[in-house]
Amino acid sequence: MSPTNGALEPPGAAQGLQVDVQRRVRGWAPRTGDIVLWAGSALGRRAPGAELGVRVVGPAESRRLNADYRGKDKPTNVLSFPVQWPCAARPGLRPLGDLVICAHVVRSEAREQGKALRAHWAHLVVHGALHLIGYDHEIPSDARRMERREIAVLRRLGFSNPYSSR
């Protein structure tokens, strides 16, 4: 993602993780510093020198991207786009990819599931960041591994288990 209206975190933020946040819709979204903290916590030792983009979008853009890339004609909470190599990178940075988060879907899900909006955002940033470094949930054993990592990261950040209400 190229910077348009987002803020790039200064070096040293979340252990040297660079995050370009673009807000394409009105309404509440977490501060860039929170997004950096949550993504950096998910990435762990892979955060230093890494770079990712986060684009906060509305339902129409989320729906279009979900249809184009996943064949699902509906908006979704988070989409992860790992970097495709070769790619142009800024010197000293290792690009991981982009997250596209639909603020409307996140808000609706949090309300429907009785979760705090900030906690649901944290979960989806962590979830999306894990996808960028190879975690997946297509088969049950991989899903359990990813969920364990999400729960541990969120616990360290002060959030409860996002799966406990299932």
Phi and psi in degrees as a GROMACS rama.xvg file:
@    title "Ramachandran Plot"
@    xaxis  label "Phi"
@    yaxis  label "Psi"
@TYPE xy
-95.1581  143.319  SER-2
-65.1783  132.897  PRO-3
-125.609  -65.7446  THR-4
-125.647  17.2381  ASN-5
-98.8585  172.029  GLY-6
-112.518  132.993  ALA-7
-92.8043  127.965  LEU-8
-68.1735  145.53  GLU-9
-69.7396  156.938  PRO-10
-55.4444  144.311  PRO-11
94.929  -14.8823  GLY-12
-70.6433  132.033  ALA-13
45.2397  54.0124  ALA-14
63.9397  35.4598  GLN-15
87.3918  8.84457  GLY-16
-75.5454  131.321  LEU-17
-103.83  127.326  GLN-18
-130.326  125.462  VAL-19
-101.209  111.653  ASP-20
-103.855  124.831  VAL-21
-114.456  124.801  GLN-22
-105.382  113.818  ARG-23
-103.832  1.54863  ARG-24
-137.264  160.644  VAL-25
-85.0607  168.587  ARG-26
107.125  171.6  GLY-27
-72.8454  135.587  TRP-28
-145.182  150.994  ALA-29
-61.3184  157.724  PRO-30
-63.4824  152.21  ARG-31
-56.0281  -40.7934  THR-32
-60.0651  -37.1246  GLY-33
-66.6238  -43.3548  ASP-34
-61.1085  -42.1641  ILE-35
-62.4339  -45.8048  VAL-36
-60.5337  -47.6786  LEU-37
-64.7138  -46.952  TRP-38
-64.6858  -44.0197  ALA-39
-61.3114  -37.4804  GLY-40
-66.3067  -38.6379  SER-41
-67.2607  -39.5398  ALA-42
-75.6205  -25.382  LEU-43
58.4312  -127.083  GLY-44
-65.4651  -13.5714  ARG-45
-85.9541  -5.87047  ARG-46
-68.959  -43.8141  ALA-47
-58.0909  124.908  PRO-48
80.9066  0.201527  GLY-49
-87.4536  157.592  ALA-50
-136.967  136.089  GLU-51
-144.272  158.207  LEU-52
-109.668  144.563  GLY-53
-128.973  123.188  VAL-54
-117.527  119.628  ARG-55
-94.9226  119.061  VAL-56
-126.253  172.533  VAL-57
-94.1858  176.666  GLY-58
-60.005  -36.2587  PRO-59
-64.7425  -46.1836  ALA-60
-67.9242  -40.2596  GLU-61
-61.3175  -44.0917  SER-62
-61.5961  -45.6421  ARG-63
-61.4178  -47.0316  ARG-64
-65.8857  -40.2981  LEU-65
-63.6514  -39.2001  ASN-66
-68.3422  -45.8656  ALA-67
-65.3406  -40.8164  ASP-68
-102.575  -21.2706  TYR-69
-124.454  -3.86284  ARG-70
70.3498  21.5031  GLY-71
-116.1  114.507  LYS-72
-87.29  63.6179  ASP-73
-159.949  153.978  LYS-74
-68.532  153.8  PRO-75
-134.487  166.396  THR-76
-70.8916  -51.5679  ASN-77
-142.504  138.969  VAL-78
-120.113  139.19  LEU-79
-115.743  131.328  SER-80
-123.036  90.6435  PHE-81
-59.6048  148.615  PRO-82
-61.9423  142.679  VAL-83
-103.459  124.48  GLN-84
-90.893  147.733  TRP-85
-76.1958  152.188  PRO-86
-141.449  156.879  CYS-87
-80.3233  129.567  ALA-88
-127.006  151.352  ALA-89
-74.3723  145.591  ARG-90
-53.3059  132.886  PRO-91
82.6487  -0.942248  GLY-92
-115.692  146.704  LEU-93
-112.756  102.059  ARG-94
-68.8215  135.181  PRO-95
-101.36  -35.0447  LEU-96
141.205  -159.948  GLY-97
-129.249  147.703  ASP-98
-112.835  136.76  LEU-99
-118.283  118.049  VAL-100
-118.699  127.02  ILE-101
-91.4563  107.764  CYS-102
-59.1569  -37.9081  ALA-103
-64.6296  -45.4565  HIS-104
-65.7037  -42.5129  VAL-105
-60.0983  -46.0292  VAL-106
-61.9565  -45.481  ARG-107
-63.0329  -44.1981  SER-108
-63.4495  -43.3064  GLU-109
-60.4449  -44.0985  ALA-110
-62.9437  -49.257  ARG-111
-62.4916  -36.0731  GLU-112
-92.8591  0.32061  GLN-113
65.8172  34.5607  GLY-114
-107.663  152.14  LYS-115
-66.3424  137.442  ALA-116
-58.7343  -44.6785  LEU-117
-62.2453  -40.4187  ARG-118
-64.9548  -39.7387  ALA-119
-67.8606  -40.5814  HIS-120
-58.781  -46.9128  TRP-121
-57.9342  -45.0052  ALA-122
-59.4262  -45.1143  HIS-123
-71.236  -33.5517  LEU-124
-65.9376  -45.0922  VAL-125
-60.7036  -48.1096  VAL-126
-57.7274  -49.4945  HIS-127
-63.853  -41.5199  GLY-128
-62.6017  -39.0286  ALA-129
-63.3936  -37.6473  LEU-130
-59.3187  -38.1641  HIS-131
-65.5494  -21.3919  LEU-132
-108.555  18.6862  ILE-133
104.592  -3.16923  GLY-134
-73.185  147.953  TYR-135
-149.559  170.292  ASP-136
-138.473  30.7664  HIS-137
-75.5591  -33.0549  GLU-138
-116.118  150.139  ILE-139
-52.841  -42.5447  PRO-140
-65.5135  -38.6036  SER-141
-68.3851  -38.4207  ASP-142
-63.0352  -43.6025  ALA-143
-62.5848  -42.0649  ARG-144
-61.3963  -45.2714  ARG-145
-66.3567  -43.9938  MET-146
-62.3621  -40.9295  GLU-147
-59.8301  -42.9569  ARG-148
-64.919  -45.2769  ARG-149
-59.0771  -47.5828  GLU-150
-60.7512  -44.1449  ILE-151
-65.0236  -44.9204  ALA-152
-63.2551  -47.6279  VAL-153
-63.8234  -37.5693  LEU-154
-60.7691  -45.184  ARG-155
-62.1295  -27.6414  ARG-156
-86.3111  -4.21337  LEU-157
93.6117  14.5153  GLY-158
-105.705  151.016  PHE-159
-79.9348  169.798  SER-160
-62.3949  117.389  ASN-161
-71.7471  -12.6961  PRO-162
-99.7259  -2.83287  TYR-163
-67.8723  -18.5429  SER-164
-87.2297  -1.71169  SER-165
